[in-house]
């Protein structure tokens, strides 16, 4: 008999990546688990890549809230409610503990688990769970999620996190290029142009071409300015998340600001260097089976020399996996 589970974790990209090891733990420890996952439509690929996830139920809060009472949005919300009404779960686990996730949880059928008042980011959310769990807040996000899942299903987890992304990694061949993520949602996260140029110079001296990611017209403009006049460097066109994941999986190394894509790179088992300026790696360090370095701290950015040293160590760690030209 299957044990039906619904995971509620809608966003953001990095948070969904951090959830994947908990899904691997559940699949390992809960016999006959059938796992559904509610996720924001723009990030729905992330849960779909995990082999233990049966169905991804898409929501569109980011789009709906702009036209909440329009006919189209009301129809979409009505269809979502009808779908959730048709499903009976053994456990509904809210991994987000926000009022926007509670709005979804309240439409489900099953025993509802979540964080308690002291553990939840928005404490009011805890009032809507049948079973409440204590999880220390100031833990790395991956450990926090694995701990909550273990508490809900009554097991103890151990070992390194398994992101369940092997299918992508195994079908893509690693090539001599570096992926760079120089953009961020806020200007206080940006790293100096001169620092990036030092990184590009070093990577290219190692025989790697440069591929930059961008997510908006302004980010594309910034990326193009960063590589202006530089040979063997390009700004990748905007593409679906699957295409970005394949680019990351095929990279010799990834260097990026603290972003969801940087965390995805680590989860794809590629050597990854994260640059933190306006956030702290205490809560969201890079984790993966390959070399990772989470450099800097809120208000204390890493120097170019610190990043270059980490890149050198990362490239050394993959010899002879990758034979670099030059």
C-alpha positions as CSV (number, residue, x, y, z in Angstrom):
1,X,0.0,0.0,0.0
2,X,1.4,3.4,-0.9
3,X,1.9,6.1,1.7
4,X,0.8,9.3,0.1
5,X,2.8,12.5,0.9
6,X,2.3,16.1,-0.1
7,X,5.2,18.5,0.2
8,X,4.4,22.2,0.2
9,X,7.4,24.3,-0.7
10,X,6.6,26.8,-3.5
11,X,9.7,29.0,-3.8
12,X,12.3,30.2,-4.3
13,X,14.7,28.5,-6.7
14,X,17.5,28.1,-4.1
15,X,15.0,27.0,-1.4
16,X,13.7,24.2,-3.7
17,X,17.2,23.0,-4.3
18,X,17.8,22.9,-0.6
19,X,14.7,20.7,-0.2
20,X,15.9,18.0,-2.5
21,X,18.1,16.1,0.0
22,X,15.1,15.9,2.3
23,X,13.1,14.2,-0.5
24,X,15.9,11.7,-0.9
25,X,15.8,11.0,2.8
26,X,12.0,10.4,2.7
27,X,12.3,8.1,-0.2
28,X,15.0,6.1,1.6
29,X,13.3,5.8,5.0
30,X,9.5,5.8,4.2
31,X,8.4,2.5,2.6
32,X,6.2,2.9,-0.5
33,X,6.2,6.7,-0.4
34,X,4.4,8.4,-3.1
35,X,5.4,12.1,-3.1
36,X,3.6,15.0,-4.6
37,X,5.0,18.5,-4.4
38,X,3.4,21.9,-4.7
39,X,5.7,24.4,-6.3
40,X,5.7,27.8,-8.0
41,X,5.2,27.3,-11.8
42,X,8.5,29.0,-12.7
43,X,10.5,26.6,-10.5
44,X,8.4,23.5,-11.1
45,X,11.3,21.8,-13.0
46,X,13.3,21.5,-9.8
47,X,11.1,19.0,-8.0
48,X,10.3,17.2,-11.3
49,X,14.0,16.3,-11.7
50,X,13.9,14.2,-8.5
51,X,13.1,10.6,-9.2
52,X,11.1,10.1,-6.0
53,X,8.6,12.9,-6.9
54,X,5.5,11.5,-8.5
55,X,3.5,14.7,-9.3
56,X,4.4,18.4,-9.3
57,X,1.3,20.5,-8.6
58,X,1.9,24.0,-10.0
59,X,0.8,27.2,-8.3
60,X,1.4,30.8,-9.6
61,X,1.4,33.1,-6.6
62,X,3.8,35.5,-8.3
63,X,1.6,35.8,-11.3
64,X,-1.8,35.5,-9.5
65,X,-1.2,38.3,-7.0
66,X,-1.0,40.9,-9.8
67,X,-4.5,40.0,-11.0
68,X,-6.0,38.1,-8.1
69,X,-9.6,38.8,-9.0
70,X,-9.4,38.4,-12.7
71,X,-11.5,35.7,-14.3
72,X,-8.4,33.7,-15.5
73,X,-6.8,33.7,-12.1
74,X,-10.1,32.8,-10.3
75,X,-10.5,29.9,-12.7
76,X,-7.0,28.7,-12.1
77,X,-7.4,28.9,-8.3
78,X,-10.7,27.1,-8.6
79,X,-9.1,24.3,-10.6
80,X,-6.3,24.0,-8.0
81,X,-8.8,23.7,-5.2
82,X,-10.8,21.0,-7.1
83,X,-7.6,19.0,-7.7
84,X,-6.6,19.2,-4.0
85,X,-10.1,18.3,-3.0
86,X,-9.8,15.1,-5.1
87,X,-6.6,13.9,-3.3
88,X,-6.3,12.3,0.1
89,X,-2.8,12.3,1.7
90,X,-1.5,10.5,4.7
91,X,0.8,13.4,5.6
92,X,0.8,17.0,4.3
93,X,4.2,18.6,5.2
94,X,4.5,22.3,4.9
95,X,8.3,23.0,4.6
96,X,7.8,26.7,4.2
97,X,5.8,27.8,7.3
98,X,4.5,31.0,5.7
99,X,0.9,32.3,5.5
100,X,1.0,31.9,1.7
101,X,1.9,28.2,2.1
102,X,-0.8,27.8,4.8
103,X,-3.3,29.1,2.3
104,X,-2.5,26.0,0.3
105,X,-2.2,23.6,3.2
106,X,-5.7,24.5,4.3
107,X,-7.1,23.3,1.0
108,X,-5.5,19.8,1.4
109,X,-6.8,16.6,3.0
110,X,-4.4,14.8,5.3
111,X,-2.6,15.2,8.7
112,X,-0.9,18.5,8.4
113,X,2.7,18.8,9.7
114,X,4.8,22.0,10.0
115,X,7.0,24.0,12.3
116,X,6.0,25.1,15.7
117,X,5.5,28.8,16.9
118,X,9.2,29.3,17.8
119,X,10.6,27.6,14.7
120,X,8.4,29.1,11.9
121,X,9.5,32.1,10.0
122,X,5.9,33.4,10.3
123,X,4.8,32.0,13.7
124,X,1.0,32.4,12.9
125,X,1.5,29.6,10.3
126,X,2.0,27.1,13.1
127,X,-1.6,27.5,14.2
128,X,-2.9,25.7,11.2
129,X,-0.9,22.4,11.6
130,X,-2.1,19.2,13.3
131,X,1.4,18.2,14.3
132,X,4.1,20.8,15.1
133,X,7.8,20.3,15.1
134,X,10.7,22.2,16.7
135,X,13.7,22.8,14.4
136,X,16.4,25.3,15.4
137,X,16.3,28.2,13.0
138,X,20.0,29.1,12.8
139,X,21.0,25.9,11.0
140,X,22.1,25.5,7.4
141,X,18.9,25.4,5.3
142,X,19.5,21.9,4.0
143,X,20.0,20.5,7.5
144,X,16.9,22.4,8.7
145,X,14.8,20.8,5.9
146,X,16.2,17.3,6.5
147,X,15.5,17.7,10.2
148,X,11.9,18.7,9.7
149,X,11.3,15.8,7.3
150,X,12.9,13.3,9.7
151,X,10.7,14.6,12.6
152,X,7.5,14.4,10.5
153,X,8.2,10.8,9.3
154,X,10.0,9.4,12.4
155,X,13.5,8.6,11.2
156,X,17.0,9.8,11.7
157,X,19.0,11.0,8.7
158,X,22.7,10.6,8.2
159,X,25.3,11.1,5.5
160,X,26.0,13.8,2.9
161,X,23.0,15.4,1.2
162,X,21.8,13.6,-2.0
163,X,20.1,16.1,-4.3
164,X,18.7,13.4,-6.6
165,X,20.0,15.2,-9.7
166,X,22.1,12.3,-11.1
167,X,20.1,12.0,-14.3
168,X,21.1,15.5,-15.4
169,X,24.7,15.1,-14.4
170,X,25.1,11.8,-16.0
171,X,23.7,12.7,-19.4
172,X,25.9,15.9,-19.8
173,X,29.6,15.7,-20.6
174,X,31.9,18.1,-18.7
175,X,33.5,20.7,-21.1
176,X,36.3,23.2,-20.6
177,X,34.2,26.3,-19.8
178,X,33.4,28.2,-16.6
179,X,29.9,29.4,-15.8
180,X,29.7,32.8,-14.2
181,X,26.7,34.3,-12.4
182,X,27.6,38.0,-11.8
183,X,24.1,39.3,-11.3
184,X,21.8,39.5,-8.3
185,X,18.4,40.8,-7.3
186,X,20.0,43.7,-5.3
187,X,22.8,46.0,-6.1
188,X,24.4,45.5,-2.7
189,X,25.1,41.9,-3.7
190,X,27.2,42.8,-6.7
191,X,30.9,42.3,-6.8
192,X,33.3,44.8,-8.3
193,X,34.1,44.7,-12.0
194,X,37.9,44.6,-11.4
195,X,37.4,41.5,-9.3
196,X,35.5,39.7,-12.0
197,X,38.1,40.6,-14.5
198,X,40.8,39.0,-12.3
199,X,38.7,35.9,-12.1
200,X,38.2,35.8,-15.9
201,X,41.9,36.3,-16.5
202,X,42.8,33.4,-14.3
203,X,40.1,31.0,-15.6
204,X,41.1,31.8,-19.2
205,X,44.8,31.2,-18.3
206,X,43.7,27.7,-17.2
207,X,42.3,27.1,-20.7
208,X,38.6,27.7,-19.9
209,X,36.2,29.8,-21.9
210,X,33.8,32.0,-20.1
211,X,30.0,31.7,-20.2
212,X,27.9,34.2,-18.3
213,X,24.3,33.8,-17.1
214,X,21.8,36.6,-16.9
215,X,18.1,36.7,-16.1
216,X,16.8,40.1,-17.3
217,X,17.7,42.7,-19.9
218,X,19.6,44.8,-17.3
219,X,21.5,41.8,-16.2
220,X,22.3,40.9,-19.8
221,X,23.6,44.4,-20.3
222,X,25.8,44.2,-17.2
223,X,27.2,40.8,-18.3
224,X,28.0,42.0,-21.8
225,X,29.8,45.0,-20.3
226,X,31.9,42.7,-18.1
227,X,33.2,40.7,-21.1
228,X,33.4,43.6,-23.6
229,X,36.4,43.1,-25.8
230,X,37.3,39.7,-24.3
231,X,37.8,36.7,-26.6
232,X,36.4,33.2,-25.7
233,X,33.7,34.8,-23.5
234,X,30.0,35.0,-24.1
235,X,26.7,35.8,-22.4
236,X,24.4,32.9,-22.7
237,X,20.9,33.6,-24.1
238,X,18.0,33.4,-21.7
239,X,16.7,29.8,-21.6
240,X,14.4,27.5,-19.7
241,X,15.6,26.2,-16.4
242,X,16.3,22.8,-17.9
243,X,18.8,24.4,-20.3
244,X,20.5,26.3,-17.6
245,X,20.8,23.2,-15.5
246,X,22.5,21.4,-18.4
247,X,24.9,24.3,-18.9
248,X,25.8,24.1,-15.2
249,X,26.2,20.3,-15.3
250,X,28.6,20.6,-18.2
251,X,30.8,23.3,-16.7
252,X,34.3,22.6,-15.4
253,X,33.6,25.1,-12.6
254,X,31.0,27.7,-11.6
255,X,31.6,31.0,-9.9
256,X,28.7,33.1,-8.8
257,X,27.1,35.4,-6.4
258,X,24.8,33.9,-3.8
259,X,21.9,32.9,-5.9
260,X,19.6,29.9,-6.6
261,X,21.6,29.0,-9.7
262,X,24.8,28.9,-7.7
263,X,23.2,26.5,-5.3
264,X,21.9,24.4,-8.2
265,X,25.4,24.1,-9.6
266,X,26.6,22.7,-6.3
267,X,23.7,20.3,-6.2
268,X,24.6,19.1,-9.7
269,X,28.0,18.0,-8.3
270,X,30.1,20.7,-10.0
271,X,32.9,22.6,-8.3
272,X,31.2,25.8,-7.2
273,X,32.5,29.0,-5.7
274,X,29.9,31.3,-4.0
275,X,30.5,35.0,-3.3
276,X,28.5,36.4,-0.4
277,X,28.2,40.1,0.3
278,X,24.8,40.9,1.5
279,X,23.8,37.5,2.9
280,X,25.4,35.0,5.2
281,X,26.7,31.5,4.3
282,X,25.9,30.4,7.9
283,X,22.2,29.9,6.8
284,X,22.7,28.9,3.1
285,X,26.2,27.5,2.5
286,X,26.9,25.8,-0.8
287,X,26.7,22.0,-0.4
288,X,27.3,19.2,-2.9
289,X,29.5,16.2,-3.6
290,X,32.1,18.3,-5.5
291,X,34.4,21.0,-4.1
292,X,32.4,24.1,-2.9
293,X,33.5,27.3,-1.2
294,X,31.1,29.8,0.4
295,X,33.2,33.0,0.6
296,X,32.4,36.3,2.4
297,X,29.8,37.4,4.8
298,X,27.1,40.0,5.1
299,X,29.0,43.3,5.0
300,X,32.4,41.6,4.4
301,X,32.9,40.6,0.8
302,X,35.7,38.2,-0.2
303,X,38.7,39.7,-2.0
304,X,39.6,38.6,-5.6
305,X,42.7,36.9,-4.2
306,X,40.5,34.8,-1.8
307,X,38.2,33.8,-4.7
308,X,41.2,32.9,-7.0
309,X,42.7,30.7,-4.3
310,X,39.4,28.8,-4.0
311,X,39.2,28.4,-7.8
312,X,42.7,27.0,-7.8
313,X,41.7,24.5,-5.2
314,X,38.5,23.6,-7.0
315,X,40.4,22.9,-10.3
316,X,43.0,20.9,-8.5
317,X,40.2,18.8,-6.9
318,X,38.9,17.6,-10.3
319,X,42.2,16.4,-11.8
320,X,42.2,14.1,-13.7
321,X,38.4,14.2,-14.1
322,X,38.8,17.1,-16.5
323,X,41.9,17.6,-18.8
324,X,42.2,21.4,-19.2
325,X,43.8,22.7,-22.4
326,X,46.8,25.0,-22.4
